Amino acid sequence: MNKIKPSFIKPLWIIRTGLYLLIPPFIFIELFIGAIICAPFSDNSFLGWFVGYIIFLFGIVAGALGTYNGTTFKIGPNSVSHNRNFLWSKRKEVFFTNIKEIELKSGFLQKLFGLGTVVMHTQASTAGNNKTGLSLFDLENANKVYESLKENISKATAGPKT
């Protein structure tokens, strides 16, 4: 059984965290946290926003670290599984015979750092719904994993030879 962990590249996560913190709902959360902390002091809105930003930043970084350190992908002879153990445990296993489509993709930041994501769709998958499939994200050797899985899926779905 092959064990694979997602790659945790610090510059990638610094960029991702910075981008997440600029999303409008997060800005409101940052302002809210900062307003609560700075309420007893003077009316300094920038200080409140900055304090909220720093606290929220630490929360997002802690969540990312916990998620990545607790995530493991296992490729077995008949199936592939995704194990996540951070604040809760979750294990999802998909058998090769149930996989109908496999794709390799990488976003801009993943390409920049040489990473990729392998997505496997099952019969129950629909457009925009990958809850029934499985994603192996931020893999350093995504092409190799993709080719290996494609070969294993082909063998599993070929059936017995007559």
C-alpha positions, -999 to 999 in steps of 0.1 A, spaced: 0 0 0 14 34 -11 11 62 14 12 98 0 10 131 19 1 164 3 31 187 -1 32 216 24 52 243 7 55 274 30 55 301 2 25 285 -14 5 286 19 17 322 27 3 333 -6 -30 313 -2 -35 326 33 -29 362 22 -55 357 -6 -80 341 17 -78 370 41 -87 395 14 -121 378 7 -148 402 18 -165 379 44 -132 373 60 -125 411 62 -158 415 81 -147 387 105 -113 404 110 -130 438 116 -154 421 141 -126 404 161 -106 437 160 -136 457 172 -142 434 201 -105 435 212 -101 472 207 -134 483 222 -120 491 257 -93 513 241 -96 543 219 -116 546 186 -88 534 163 -104 515 135 -71 506 117 -57 491 149 -88 471 154 -87 458 118 -50 450 121 -54 431 154 -84 412 140 -63 404 108 -34 390 129 -57 368 151 -76 355 121 -43 349 102 -30 327 131 -63 308 130 -61 301 93 -25 291 94 -31 268 124 -61 252 105 -40 248 73 -11 232 92 -34 209 111 -52 198 79 -20 192 60 -3 173 88 -33 152 94 -40 143 57 -28 110 42 -37 94 8 -33 56 5 -32 38 -28 -39 1 -23 -41 -28 -48 -79 -23 -52 -87 11 -39 -76 46 -30 -84 64 3 -82 98 18 -77 100 55 -81 133 74 -74 137 111 -74 172 125 -103 184 146 -123 154 134 -115 122 116 -128 113 82 -118 85 59 -131 80 24 -123 50 2 -131 45 -34 -126 12 -52 -110 13 -86 -140 -6 -101 -162 24 -91 -140 51 -107 -154 62 -141 -131 91 -149 -98 104 -136 -83 138 -142 -51 157 -135 -53 194 -128 -32 222 -113 -41 258 -107 -18 287 -111 -2 285 -76 2 247 -79 19 251 -113 42 278 -98 53 253 -71 53 221 -92 22 205 -76 -10 190 -89 -43 175 -80 -56 141 -91 -95 140 -92 -113 107 -95 -150 107 -104 -174 79 -97 -207 69 -113 -226 91 -88 -205 122 -96 -223 151 -113 -210 183 -127 -197 205 -98 -202 177 -73 -171 159 -63 -184 146 -30 -189 112 -45 -154 111 -60 -120 117 -44 -94 144 -48 -57 139 -40 -45 175 -37 -11 193 -37 9 162 -49 45 168 -58 46 139 -82 10 143 -95 18 130 -131 34 98 -117 4 93 -93 -21 100 -122 -4 75 -145 -2 48 -118 -38 53 -109 -49 53 -145 -31 20 -150 -46 4 -118 -81 16 -128 -77 1 -163 -66 -32 -148 -95 -33 -123 -122 -24 -148 -109 -46 -176 -125 -77 -160 -115 -113 -164 -99 -122 -197 -116 -150 -217 
